[in-house]
Amino acid sequence: MAKTATVPDREAVPDIPVVRTVEVADLKEVLVKGLSDFKEKPSHILMLALIYPIVGLLSARLAAGYDVLPLIFPLVSGFALIGPLAAIGLYELSRRREKGLEVSWKSAFEIRHSPSIGSIVALGALLMVIFLIWLAAALAIYELTFGAVTPSSIGEFATQVFTTPAGWTLILVGCGVGFLFAVLVLAISVVSFPLLLDRDVGAGVAIRTSVRAVAANPVTMAVWGMIVAGALVLGSIPFFVGLAVVMPVLGHATWRLYRKVVMA
């Protein structure tokens, strides 16, 4: 007896997004459009509201004791791991501007009405888990290198890290492990959050599409990752002031990169 295949309801199965191949030269256009979005509706206030409470908490904790010193760099560098989640309001501003919709400060919070809000929350939770695992890994690397001894001052910590063989081992191993975390987050999130804002495809499809986008454009995405990392480092000097501009521009540019890579 012949078997009859069951055809799934097309409305219940999201379309699989088509991924394009883009060139490194396209990143210039992406950044220019991201800067244009920022100039049209400056969003630095949103970033200040996000960044400076975190900086204030770290400063207060540092003033109370130096046991948090080994985690300062992992916390600052690890912020890039949750950056795609922090920038979701910026993606929404770019999306609305692209569609000719009204754009205001409140528009960044319209994501709460998105049909994909459940998937966005789930993907955001995944990034938070990765961030916490990175912090645990960084602390473990420090303790394996120096033991559980807490630095008595910032100067002692700096001397310990930058002038001893153990310190350079910490830097090399820590940066190597951090690079792996960064590659993982880039692969699963470079276009997934913008895709979820644009279409209700589900977190699984969004992540797979992001991975496919990286696989189809390895060099371009590697350069994009380096641009993001370099811009975040520059924006952090001094006292994270530059992040108020760097992060919005990168956020808007990420939406434009999504439009380049994923076919509408």
C-alpha positions, -999 to +999 in steps of 0.1 A: +000+000+000+014+034-010+020+058+019+005+093+017+029+121+027+014+146+051+019+181+038+024+206+066+002+237+067+023+264+049+010+291+073+024+271+102+058+267+087+078+299+085+096+307+052+133+300+054+151+333+047+174+335+017+210+345+025+230+367+001+268+369-004+281+403+004+316+418+000+338+435+025+334+468+005+297+466+013+305+473+050+313+509+042+278+514+029+264+497+060+283+520+083+274+551+064+237+542+065+240+534+102+256+568+108+227+584+088+201+567+110+219+579+141+220+615+128+184+614+119+173+603+154+203+605+178+199+577+202+229+583+225+205+591+254+193+555+253+229+543+255+237+566+283+207+553+303+220+518+297+258+522+301+262+546+330+242+528+357+264+497+349+296+518+351+284+534+384+277+500+400+311+488+390+328+519+403+309+516+436+318+480+440+355+487+431+355+514+458+343+489+484+370+464+476+394+451+450+381+415+447+361+425+416+393+436+398+399+403+380+364+406+365+367+442+352+381+433+318+358+402+313+328+424+322+337+452+299+348+430+270+318+406+276+294+435+271+299+429+234+284+394+240+251+410+250+254+440+227+230+425+201+203+423+228+211+458+241+208+472+206+174+458+198+157+491+203+181+507+178+172+480+152+135+490+157+143+527+151+161+518+118+133+495+108+107+522+113+127+548+095+132+524+066+094+519+063+087+556+066+069+552+100+070+578+127+102+576+147+105+589+183+122+580+215+092+558+224+096+539+191+125+520+206+102+504+231+076+493+205+095+459+203+073+448+232+044+446+207+064+426+182+048+392+172+083+378+178+087+391+214+087+356+228+115+345+205+134+377+212+133+371+249+144+335+244+173+346+223+182+373+247+182+348+276+206+326+255+230+355+252+228+362+289+237+326+296+267+328+273+277+360+290+276+344+325+295+314+312+322+337+299+325+354+333+328+321+350+354+309+325+374+342+329+374+339+367+384+302+364+413+312+342+424+339+366+423+316+396+442+288+377+468+313+369+472+333+401+452+314+426+424+328+448+444+357+461+427+391+458+448+420+446+453+446+474+454+475+449+449+485+413+486+490+409+494+456+423+469+440+400+483+459+369+519+449+378+508+413+384+491+411+350+515+430+327+549+423+342+549+386+351+549+354+329+517+343+347+501+376+337+509+372+301+497+337+302+464+351+316+462+377+288+469+352+260+446+324+273+419+348+284+419+366+250+419+333+232+389+319+251+371+353+248+376+352+210+358+318+209+329+333+228+328+363+205+328+341+174+299+320+189+278+351+196+286+367+162+275+335+145+242+332+163+232+368+166+246+389+138+213+390+119+190+370+142+175+399+163+169+421+132+153+391+115+129+385+144+119+421+144+113+419+107+096+385+105+080+361+130+101+331+121+110+318+155+143+318+175+155+285+159+151+298+123+166+331+132+197+315+148+201+291+118+198+320+094+225+339+113+248+310+112+242+305+075+249+342+069+283+339+086+291+306+067+282+323+034+303+354+042+331+343+064+356+370+055+331+398+055+316+388+088+351+384+103+359+420+092+326+431+106+334+415+139+368+432+140+351+466+132+327+461+161+354+450+185+377+479+176+349+504+178+339+492+212+375+494+225+379+530+211+345+539+225+355+527+260+383+552+262+381+572+283+354+562+309+331+546+283+320+581+270+324+571+234+301+542+237+272+566+238+278+572+201+296+541+190+270+516+201+240+534+185+259+537+152+269+500+153+233+491+162+218+510+133+245+496+110+237+461+121+202+465+108+216+477+075+239+447+074+209+425+079+191+441+050+222+435+028+226+398+039+191+385+042+168+388+012+135+406+019 
